[in-house]
Amino acid sequence: MTDETFSYLTVAEGRQFFTLMTHYVLSKCTQYLYTVCPSDMVLKTAEEQNCLIALFLGSMNIVLKKCKRLILNESFEPYG
């Protein structure tokens, strides 16, 4: 379980660039067959030290340094 302020991790087709989006930012994008967002969005690369990107890519060394973690007890039921 992560405690992040962003709701969406947006991934470019080639998995080279990423951006973090809130519901508000996503609402500014045009969503049809493809999702097209305003050009002022900041793109991040896989090398950047970001928790969500590291989780997506499986970069555990970055995950351990950058992600806030919440330890849950054994009785936790997964949601899904």
N, C-alpha and C positions, 0 to 999 in steps of 0.2 A: 504494500500500500504506500503510495507516495502522497505527499502534501504539496501540491503545486498550485500556483495561482492561475495557470492557463488550462483551458478546456480541451484544446486541440493541438496536436502535433501534425503539421502539414508537411508532406514529403514530396519533393519534386520527382518526376518520373524516373530519372536516372539515379535516385537516392544519393545525389551529390549535395543537394541543398535542402535546408529545412527552415521552417519558421514556426513560432509558437503563436497561437491565436486564441483570443477570448470569443465568447458568443457575439459580442458587439462587432469585433473586427470581421468575423465570418459573415455577419449580416451585410457588410459593405461589399461583399464579393458577389459576382454574378454566377449563379449555379444552374447550369443546364447539363449538356453532355459532359462538359469540362467545367471546372471551377476556375474563374478568372478573378483575381483580386487586384486592388489598386497598386500602382507601381511604386508606392512609397513604403512598401513593406520591407522589413529588414530580413535578409536571408542569412542563415548560419550554415557553416560547413561542418562536416563530421569531426574535424579536428578541434572544434571549440569545446570548451569544458562546460557542458550543459547536461543536467541530469536526464531529462526526457530523451534527448538525442542519444545519449550513452545507453539508456535502457533499450531503446529501439534497435540500436546497432549491436548490443551485447558487449559493450566495452566496460567490463566489470571494474577495471582499475579506476576509471572516471566515476562510475556509479558509487563506489565506496567512498570517494572523496567528496562528491558534489550533491548526492541525494540526501534529503532528510528522510529518516526512516522511523517508522512506528512499529514497535514490537507488539504483536498480538498474541494472546495466550492460545493454548491448544484447542479451546472450544470454539474458535472463530469459524463460522460457516462461510465458505466462498460465495460471492455474489456473481451471478453471470447468466 
